[in-house]
Amino acid sequence: MRLFAYKMTHDSGFAPNPFWGFLTLATCKPGIRRSKCEGDWVAGFTSKALCGHPPGEERLVFLMQVDEKVALADYFRDGRFQSRIPRNDPVAKVYRCGDNIYRPLVPHATDTNEFEQLPNGHHGASEKARDLGGMYALIATRFAYFGAEPLRIPSNLRPDVPRGQSSQGTRTHDSERAKRFIDYVFDVAKAPVMARPHQWPRADASWHRQDADVPDQENTRVEDVSQRSGGLSGSCGRRPRCPRTC
């Protein structure tokens, strides 16, 4: 069992994207996307930059097990991930935060100039080379996403979390502790997506309605997340597969 943790500075539903039945990491964190293998676990924790949590007090935003590692050109073409191509017209935010933003211009595209970046509200031209440097999208169907209600982990179950940013994540070498941590997370999580992302309009309910064709809900009130999740975590307050490369 390989478990890696890193600290998040942004959580907008874009990277990772936990919607439409998958959790995907297709932009940002190029080192993690290149180096992780099918079967690996990746955990994203809060940080001081995200919501004021200092080292040692980070909480869990998401946990995923990598099912597939898909080349970005294949990710764009795969029918399973068409809902992740962003729509930028004024509809519910769940449609606008799609991470499938790199259209291949030639078969088997790999180089930066062989992709077109689609218009989106998250990454511009300055992020293109870094995003494409990750080469792959990591795909998970087994995941738990806590978003703006990040989960506090008991000290005896806490995995190794880097004090600062980590390009490839910090590995927990104690496999028993890693297993106990994973079991605890899935015991607590009552649904794959437990809360809205940190950077998400409170009035937009589409984060938990993405199993259906969601109408524009920009002005719909979202019920209090802490009541539905039992207050377990506490608020921050602020199919083509790639060759194995591991």
N, C-alpha and C positions, 0 to 999 in steps of 0.2 A: 504494500500500500504506500503510495506517494501522495502526501498532502503538502500543498504550498499555500502560504498566506502572503497577501500584500495589502497595502493601505491605499484607500481610495481618496482622491481629492475632489471628484465630481460623482454625482449619482443622479442622473436625469432620465433614466430609462433607455439611454442610448448605448452605454458601454459600462456594464453589461445591459443587454436588452432581455427582460424576463417574460416577454409577452408571446401570445399565440401558441402556447404549449411547449415552447423551448426557452432555455436561457442561452444566449449566444454572446460571445466575446469576439467581435469581428473588427473592431477598431481599437486604438490606443494599445498600451502594453504589448509592443511588438515582441519583446523578449519572451514574455510568457506564452504568446501565441505560437512562436516558433518552437519553443523548447518542450512544451507539455505534450504528453502522449495520451492516447485513448486509455481510459481507466484511471488516469490521475485525478486527484481532487484539487480544486482551486477555491480558496476562501478569500473574500474581499472584506476588509475591516474598515471602520471609520478612521478618521485622522483629525488632527487639530485643524487642518485646512478645511475639511469637510464640515465638521460641526463642533469643533472645540475640544475634542477628546485628546488629552496628552498621551505620550507613550505609556503603556501599561494599563490604560483605561479604555482602549479601543473596544468597540462592539462589532458584532458580525452583521454585515449588510447582506451578504449572500454566500451560499456554498453550492458548488456544482461539481458533478462528476463528468469528465469529458467522455462523451459517447463517440464523437467523431471529430476529426481534424480535417477540415475541408478547404482546399485551395480557394482563394477568393474568387477566381473566375468561375469555378464550379458553384460556389455559394450563390453567385448572382443568378446563374441559370437554373438552379435547382427549384423545381416547382413547390417544394415544401416551404421555401423561404421567400416567396413572392410578396407575402403580406409584410415583410420587413423592408421592402423598398419604400422609402418615405413618400408620403403624399403631403404636399405643402399648401393645399387649399385649406380654408378654415373649417376643419373638421376636428373631432376629438383628438387630443394630444397623442393617444396611443398610435394613431396613424402617422404622426409627424416625427416620431422618434425612431423610426426604422433605421437599422444599422447597415443595411444592404445597399451601400451608396457607391460602389465601384463597378461600373459597367465595363466588361472587357471589350476592347475594340478589335481584337484578333483572336483566333482560336489559340487556346493554351497560353493566354496572356500571363506574363509574370513581371515584366518591367513596368516601372512607374508610368512611362509614356504610352503604355499599351492599355491603359485604363482611363476612362472618363469618370470624374467625380460628379455625381448627381447633385443638384441643388438640395440642400438640407439645412436645418437650423442649428447644427451642432459643429460640424467641421468644415473649414474652408480650405483653400489651396495650400495654405501653409502647413496643414496637417497631412496632406496627401502622401508625401514620401514616407513619413513615419508610419502611417496606417498601413500602407502597402508593404512596408518593410517587415511587418508581422507575417505576411505571406498566407496565413491561414485564418479561418474562423473556427473557434472552438464551439462545439455544439453539445448541449446537455438536455436530456429529458428527465434526469433525476437531479432536482435542485430545490433549494429553499431560498426565497428572496424576502428579506425583512424590510428593505428600503429605509424609509424615514422612521421606522420603529425598530432600530437595530437591536439585536439580541445580546444581552449581557451574558458572558460565558463564565461559569464558576472557575475559580482559580485552578482547581485540581483537574479540570478538563481543557484548560486553555491551550491551544497550540502555540507554536513559536511564531510570533508576529514581529516583523522588522520594526526597529525604532523609527526609521525614516522610510523614504521611498526605496523600493527594491525592483530592479529591472526584470528579474526572473522569479521573484517571490522567495520567501524563506521556507525551507523544508523542515517539517517536524519529523525527526528521525526516530522518535519513540513511537513505534507503530501501534502499541496498545493505547497510548494516550490519544493518538490520532483517531483510532477506532471509537473510543469512548466519546470524543468530541463529535464525531459524525453522527453517532447514534443519538446523542443528546439533542443535536440540532433537529433531527427528523422526528424525535419524540415531541418536541415543542411545536414544530411547524404543523399547522392544521390544514394548510393549503400551500401549493407551490409559491404563490404570490400573496404575501401576508399584508402588505401595505404599499402605499404609493411611494415612488422615489422621493428623495430629499428635495430635488429641484423640480417640483411638479405643482401645478395650480391646485389648491385645495378644493376648488369648485368643480374640477374635472374628474368625474367618476369613472372614466374609461379604463383606468388601470386595472380594475377588477371586473370589467365587462368585456374583455377582449376575446372571449370564446365565441361571441356572436358578431353580427354586423352592427357595430356600435354607431348610433347616430351622434350628431354633434351634441356633446354634453358639457360644453364649456361653462354653462351657468347652472349645472346641476350640483346640489350640495352632496358632499360625501359624508356618510355617517362616521362618527368618531372611531378611528382605527383602534385605539386602545381598548374600547369597549368590546369590539368584535374579537380582538386577539386575547382578551382576558387580562390585558395589562402586563403580560409576561416580560416584555422587553424594555419598555420605557422609551420615551421619545428622545431624540437628539436635542430637541429644543432649538435648533436653529433650522440523391444520395450517393453522389460520387464521393469517394474517399481519397485522401492523399496517401502517398507512400509514407510509412512510418519514418520519422526523422529522429527518434530518440534512441 
